[in-house]
Every structure is written in structure tokens, then in C-alpha cells.
Amino acid sequence: MSYLLFQITFAAYFLATAAYIVFFVSQKRRVRIIARTIFLVAAILHTLNILARYLEAGHIPITSYHETVSFFAWSIAWSYLLFRWRYTIKNFGTFVSVLTLLLMFMAAMASREILPLVPALQSWWLPVHASIALVADGFLALACIGGIMYLLQEREIKRKR
């Protein structure tokens, strides 16, 4: 069940990325609202996918490459949505959705087999430490995207002089 949710989530992120690219080219407000709505739906589906994977595995789904990359994409998506709730940067979603889609593609290419936890990871520290670290990495990726956008914008401003 979790893989079906993963595929639906991947398709939703793909649609959101396509809508954001259309917005990036057209700069139409309605397209931006549609793209943001699709991205929100994709993030909610991604949350359900992580919960389903948790129920299937019996532990937090961050112990394999597939799970870790998927969780990282999820943390980037929600950190963007939290950021977007507070600040309005029109084209930020385009860059975030592309990165999220690429990460989901990487997760889709990885083995999705659920393996039992090795004894070293059977601690209550695993969900606490690893999930907080991945969420922090999501915010770091968001800051990195903002820096890249700033550098691209600065280059365009200097080029017009």
C-alpha cells in the first residue's frame, strides 16, 4: 500500500512541478495558486505515504536509502510550505518543486524493500535524532535554494546594466 501512495505522491509532485514551471514562464497568478494547491496535496499525500510505510515497517521509515531520500524530500516540501505561509516569494516554489521531484525520482530508483533494523539502530534515539536531523537538512536545503535564487537574480540585474 505504501508504494502505491508513493507513486501517487510522485505523480502529484510531477504535476506540481509542471504547474510551477508554467507559472515561472507565464507569471499568471491563477497558475501559481493551482501549482501551490497541487504541491500542498502532494505534501499531504507524502505524509500519508510516510505513515503507511511506518505501519508496514514497524519503525520510523528513515533506515534505507529509499526511505531517507523520501523523508528528506518530505521535509523540504513542508519546510517550503511553512516558509510560504509566512513569506511571499513568487518563484520559490518552482525551484523547491524541482528539487523535491528530483529527490522523489532518486527514491523511486532505489530499492524499496523493508529490512529489519540492525541492533545498533534499535534505540529510541533513532527516530528522535535522525528525523530532527533530516528536518533540519530540509530547512538547510530551503536556504540553499534561496541563495541560488538570489545569485541568479543578482546576475540578471547586473546583466541588464
N, C-alpha and C positions, 0 to 999 in steps of 0.2 A: 504494500500500500504506500509506503513512504517513497518508493521510486516513482510511482505514478504521480504523486504530489510533486516530486522533484521535477518531472518532465513538464507538468502543467506550470510550475513556477518558472522554469527555464523559458517556456513559451511566453509567459506573461512578461518576463524581463526583456525578452526579444521584442515584443510588441511595444513595450515602454521605450526601449532604446530607439526603435524605428520612429516612434512618435516624437521623441525628443530631437532626433536628427531632423525630422520635418520641421519642427519648431525652430531649430537652430538656423535652418535655411530661410524659412518664411517669416519668423518673428511674429506670428499671429497668436494673440492671447488665448483664443479658444483651443488651439492646438496644444499650447503649454498646459492648460487645465486638463485636457484629455490625457496628455503624457503623464502628468503628475498623478492623476487618478489611477491610471494603469499601473504606475510604479508603486503606489500605495497598495493596490490589490496584490501585486506581485510580492511585496514585502510581507503582507498578511499571509499569503499562501506559503511563503518561505518559512514563516513562523510555525504554521501548521505542519509543514514538512519536517522541521526540526523536532517538533513534539512527537510526531509519528515515528520518527527514527529513534527517539529516546525510548518510546514504548516498546519498539521492536528489539532494540539492543539491550535495554535494561540499565543503561548508563548514559551519561551525557555524550552526545554524538560529536566528539572532538578528538577521537583517538586514531582515526585513519586519515589518509591524505584527502579522500573524498569528503569526509565529514568536516575536517578542519577548513578546507578551502570554502566549502559551502557555508560554514558558520562565519567565516571571515567576510564573505560576500553579504551575508545577512547583517552583520554588524555595520558594514559600510552603508547598506541601504537604510537601516534605522537611524544611524548617526546623521545621514543626509536628511532624512525626514524630520528629525528633531531640529537640525540646523535650519531647514527650510521653514519650519513652523515659526522660528524667531526672526530670521533674516530673509530678505528677498534678493537673490542674485539670479537673474533670469536664465543664463545659460549653464549654471552649475549642474543642473540635473542631467544635461547632455553628457558631460564628462563622467559624472558618477554612474550613470546607467551603462555607459560603455564599459567602464571598469568592472562593474557588477556582472554584466553579461559575460565578459571575458573570464572572470573567476568562476562563474557557473559553468562555462564551457570546459574549463580545466577540471572542475569537479565531475562533470559528466564523462570525461575521458578516463578518469581514474576508476580503479576497482571499487565497487560499492558493497563488497562483501562485509558482513558484520562479523568481526572477530571477537573472541572473549578477551577481556582485559588481562594483561600480564600482571603478575602480583605486585610489581612496583607501582602500578597505576591504580591499584585498588585501595585508594585512600580518599577521604573526604576532601583532601586538598586539590585533587584533580579538577572537579567542577568549579571550585572557587578560583583557584589560581589560573587555570587555562582559559576559562570563559572570560574572566576580567581582563586577562592579557589580550585576548582576541578582540574584545570590545574596544579596548584602548588602541589596538592596532587599527581598528576601523576608523576611529577619530583621527588617528595619525594619517591614514590614507586620505581622509577628507581634507586635512590641512595640506597635504602634498598636492592634491588636485587643485586646491585654491591657489597654491603657489605657482603651479604650472599655468593656470588661467591668468594669473597676474603677469607672469613673464610674457605670455603670448599677447596679452593686451598692451603691455608696455612696448613690445616690439612693433605692434601695429600703429601705435600712437607715434613712435619715432619715425616710422617709415613714411607717414603722411606729411612730415615736415619738409 
